[in-house]
Amino acid sequence: MIIIDHDMHSGVAKGSLDIAKDALECGINLINGLTTLENIMHQWDLTNDGIKADFDDQQCLCCADCCDLLDTGILLYAQFLYTSQQVVKDKLDIAVDIWKQLKDVLQTVSDAFVPLQSREISIINKCSGVVIGNLAYFIYYEFDMSETFDSIKDKRELAVNSVVNFYCDKNGVNLVMLVNNIKEQIESHNITTLSIYEDLSIYESFEEKLGDSFDLIDKYNYLLNEEDIQGILSGDLSPAELYAQLMVR
């Protein structure tokens, strides 16, 4: 087995792997907890109206469980991380921002412990997937799981990040199953790398075309797709039209 030393990328946190260990465990727990919530919400949606009430308590209990998940490790890592891959940092920032908004709604549901309102259902359905997918992307690339997956696929000597190896040993987790699960979460939640994150010149052109609207639209960058970017760059889509479309996704 090849152990890959984890690079914190940050002068502030350099020398301490505790933040990385906490971030990984915290991130995986959040993904697992929100996946359970996603599944319960999906079951509720597929259930006949006559017996939806049977799932109401399950929804509230699951919301409460998600509120109890520790998030300090992820929040600290987001605060101190200066990764060489900007897209990885962006994915973590998106996950953290949306998680904070989602957690407020989950806390309200947990405190009230009454059937969810349509607005709460809509927010949970939209936000949980965004958090799961972006957290999975962050974990997969920041903790070298892509290297692990490639070493498995190519039947080479297994390569694993030191923090991931520690997590698996500590929790008795199968490394291959963990890597495959995180990769599947990225794919199932359609988390992709947009051209603006792969080419600095495209990013700068996109920013220039948006002008004064850039900061407003950038808050919802997790909703962007490649068609939006090309529409803005070509002039076929105005910043106002893009903002209006993002508000209904």
C-alpha positions as CSV (number, residue, x, y, z in Angstrom):
1,M,0.0,0.0,0.0
2,I,1.2,3.5,-0.9
3,I,0.4,6.1,1.7
4,I,-0.1,9.6,0.3
5,D,0.8,12.3,2.8
6,H,-2.1,14.8,3.2
7,D,-1.2,18.3,2.3
8,M,-3.2,20.9,4.2
9,H,-2.2,23.6,1.7
10,S,-2.6,26.2,4.5
11,G,0.0,28.1,6.4
12,V,-2.5,28.6,9.3
13,A,-3.2,25.0,9.8
14,K,0.1,23.6,8.5
15,G,1.5,20.8,10.7
16,S,-1.8,19.7,12.2
17,L,-3.7,16.8,10.6
18,D,-6.4,16.9,13.3
19,I,-8.5,19.4,11.3
20,A,-8.2,17.2,8.3
21,K,-9.2,14.1,10.2
22,D,-12.2,15.9,11.8
23,A,-13.2,17.4,8.4
24,L,-13.2,14.0,6.7
25,E,-15.2,12.2,9.4
26,C,-17.6,15.1,9.7
27,G,-18.1,15.3,6.0
28,I,-18.8,11.6,5.6
29,N,-21.2,11.7,8.6
30,L,-23.1,14.6,7.0
31,I,-23.3,12.8,3.6
32,N,-24.6,9.7,5.3
33,G,-27.1,11.6,7.5
34,L,-28.4,13.7,4.6
35,T,-28.6,10.7,2.3
36,T,-30.9,9.0,4.9
37,L,-33.0,12.2,4.9
38,E,-33.1,12.3,1.1
39,N,-34.4,8.7,1.1
40,I,-37.1,9.4,3.6
41,M,-38.3,12.5,1.7
42,H,-38.3,10.4,-1.5
43,Q,-40.4,7.7,0.2
44,W,-42.8,10.3,1.4
45,D,-43.1,11.8,-2.1
46,L,-44.0,8.4,-3.5
47,T,-46.5,7.5,-0.8
48,N,-50.3,7.8,-1.4
49,D,-51.8,10.9,0.3
50,G,-53.8,8.7,2.6
51,I,-50.8,7.3,4.4
52,K,-48.3,10.2,4.1
53,A,-48.9,10.9,7.8
54,D,-47.1,7.6,8.6
55,F,-43.9,9.3,7.4
56,D,-44.4,12.6,9.2
57,D,-42.7,11.6,12.4
58,Q,-39.9,9.8,10.5
59,Q,-39.2,13.1,8.6
60,C,-39.1,15.1,11.9
61,L,-36.9,12.6,13.6
62,C,-34.5,12.5,10.7
63,C,-34.3,16.3,10.6
64,A,-33.5,16.3,14.3
65,D,-30.8,13.6,13.7
66,C,-29.2,15.8,11.0
67,C,-29.2,18.8,13.2
68,D,-27.3,16.8,15.8
69,L,-24.5,16.0,13.3
70,L,-21.2,17.7,14.2
71,D,-20.1,20.1,11.5
72,T,-17.2,21.9,13.3
73,G,-14.6,19.9,11.3
74,I,-15.9,20.9,7.9
75,L,-16.4,24.6,9.0
76,L,-12.8,24.8,10.3
77,Y,-11.4,23.2,7.2
78,A,-13.4,25.6,4.9
79,Q,-12.1,28.5,7.0
80,F,-8.4,27.5,6.8
81,L,-8.2,25.7,3.5
82,Y,-6.1,27.2,0.7
83,T,-6.1,24.4,-1.8
84,S,-4.1,24.4,-5.0
85,Q,-7.3,23.4,-6.8
86,Q,-9.7,26.4,-6.7
87,V,-12.6,24.2,-7.8
88,V,-12.2,22.0,-4.8
89,K,-12.4,25.0,-2.5
90,D,-15.4,26.3,-4.3
91,K,-17.2,23.0,-3.9
92,L,-16.5,23.0,-0.1
93,D,-17.6,26.7,0.2
94,I,-20.9,25.8,-1.6
95,A,-21.5,22.8,0.6
96,V,-20.8,24.9,3.8
97,D,-23.0,27.8,2.7
98,I,-26.0,25.7,1.8
99,W,-25.6,23.4,4.8
100,K,-25.9,26.5,7.1
101,Q,-29.1,27.5,5.4
102,L,-30.4,23.9,5.4
103,K,-29.5,23.4,9.1
104,D,-31.7,26.4,10.1
105,V,-34.7,24.8,8.4
106,L,-34.0,21.4,9.9
107,Q,-33.7,23.0,13.3
108,T,-37.1,24.7,12.9
109,V,-38.7,21.4,11.9
110,S,-37.0,19.6,14.8
111,D,-38.2,22.2,17.3
112,A,-41.8,22.3,16.1
113,F,-42.1,18.6,15.4
114,V,-45.1,19.0,13.2
115,P,-45.7,17.8,9.6
116,L,-43.4,19.6,7.2
117,Q,-44.8,22.5,5.2
118,S,-44.5,22.6,1.4
119,R,-41.8,25.4,1.6
120,E,-39.8,23.3,4.1
121,I,-40.1,20.2,1.9
122,S,-38.9,22.2,-1.2
123,I,-35.9,23.6,0.6
124,I,-34.9,20.2,2.1
125,N,-35.2,18.5,-1.3
126,K,-33.1,21.1,-3.1
127,C,-30.5,21.8,-0.5
128,S,-29.7,18.3,0.8
129,G,-28.6,17.1,-2.6
130,V,-26.5,20.2,-3.2
131,V,-24.7,19.6,0.2
132,I,-24.2,15.9,-0.4
133,G,-22.9,16.3,-4.0
134,N,-20.5,19.1,-3.3
135,L,-19.2,17.6,0.0
136,A,-18.6,14.3,-1.9
137,Y,-16.7,16.2,-4.6
138,F,-14.6,18.0,-2.0
139,I,-13.8,14.8,-0.2
140,Y,-13.0,12.8,-3.3
141,Y,-10.4,15.2,-4.7
142,E,-9.1,16.8,-1.5
143,F,-8.4,13.5,0.1
144,D,-6.9,11.8,-3.0
145,M,-9.7,9.3,-3.5
146,S,-9.4,9.8,-7.2
147,E,-5.8,8.4,-6.8
148,T,-7.2,5.5,-4.8
149,F,-9.9,4.8,-7.4
150,D,-7.4,4.9,-10.3
151,S,-5.1,2.5,-8.5
152,I,-7.9,0.0,-8.0
153,K,-9.1,0.4,-11.6
154,D,-5.6,-0.1,-13.0
155,K,-4.9,-2.9,-10.6
156,R,-1.8,-1.1,-9.3
157,E,-0.5,-1.0,-5.7
158,L,-3.3,0.6,-3.6
159,A,-2.7,4.3,-3.1
160,V,-4.5,5.9,-0.1
161,N,-4.4,9.3,1.5
162,S,-3.0,9.2,5.1
163,V,-6.2,10.8,6.6
164,V,-8.5,8.4,4.7
165,N,-6.4,5.5,5.9
166,F,-6.7,6.7,9.5
167,Y,-10.4,7.1,9.1
168,C,-10.9,3.6,7.8
169,D,-8.7,2.0,10.5
170,K,-10.4,3.9,13.2
171,N,-14.0,3.2,12.1
172,G,-13.5,-0.3,10.6
173,V,-14.6,1.0,7.2
174,N,-13.9,-0.8,3.9
175,L,-11.7,1.6,1.8
176,V,-12.9,0.4,-1.6
177,M,-16.6,0.7,-0.6
178,L,-16.0,4.1,0.9
179,V,-14.3,5.4,-2.3
180,N,-17.0,3.9,-4.6
181,N,-19.7,5.4,-2.4
182,I,-18.3,8.9,-2.5
183,K,-17.7,8.7,-6.3
184,E,-21.3,7.5,-6.7
185,Q,-22.6,10.5,-4.7
186,I,-20.8,12.9,-7.0
187,E,-22.3,11.2,-10.1
188,S,-25.8,10.7,-8.8
189,H,-26.1,14.4,-7.7
190,N,-24.7,15.5,-11.1
191,I,-21.8,17.5,-9.7
192,T,-19.5,18.5,-12.6
193,T,-16.7,20.8,-13.2
194,L,-17.9,23.7,-15.3
195,S,-15.6,25.4,-17.9
196,I,-15.3,28.5,-15.8
197,Y,-13.4,26.5,-13.2
198,E,-11.2,24.8,-15.7
199,D,-10.1,27.8,-17.7
200,L,-9.2,31.1,-16.1
201,S,-9.8,33.0,-19.3
202,I,-13.4,31.7,-19.5
203,Y,-13.9,32.6,-15.8
204,E,-12.7,36.1,-16.4
205,S,-14.9,36.6,-19.5
206,F,-17.9,35.2,-17.6
207,E,-17.2,37.7,-14.8
208,E,-16.8,40.6,-17.3
209,K,-20.0,39.7,-19.1
210,L,-22.0,39.6,-15.8
211,G,-20.6,43.0,-14.7
212,D,-22.4,44.3,-11.6
213,S,-24.5,41.2,-11.5
214,F,-21.5,38.9,-10.9
215,D,-21.6,38.9,-7.1
216,L,-25.4,38.3,-7.0
217,I,-25.2,35.4,-9.4
218,D,-22.1,33.9,-7.9
219,K,-24.1,33.3,-4.7
220,Y,-26.0,30.7,-6.7
221,N,-23.1,29.2,-8.6
222,Y,-24.1,25.7,-7.5
223,L,-27.1,26.0,-9.7
224,L,-25.2,27.0,-12.9
225,N,-24.8,24.7,-15.8
226,E,-22.7,24.9,-19.0
227,E,-25.6,26.2,-21.0
228,D,-25.9,29.2,-18.7
229,I,-22.2,30.0,-19.1
230,Q,-22.2,29.7,-22.9
231,G,-25.4,31.8,-23.0
232,I,-23.8,34.6,-21.1
233,L,-20.6,34.4,-23.1
234,S,-22.4,34.5,-26.4
235,G,-24.8,37.3,-25.3
236,D,-27.9,35.1,-25.9
237,L,-28.6,35.2,-22.2
238,S,-28.7,38.4,-20.2
239,P,-27.6,38.5,-16.5
240,A,-31.2,39.4,-15.5
241,E,-32.5,36.4,-17.5
242,L,-30.0,34.1,-15.9
243,Y,-30.8,35.3,-12.4
244,A,-34.5,34.8,-13.0
245,Q,-33.9,31.2,-14.2
246,L,-31.7,30.4,-11.2
247,M,-34.5,31.6,-8.8
248,V,-36.9,28.9,-10.1
249,R,-34.4,25.9,-10.1
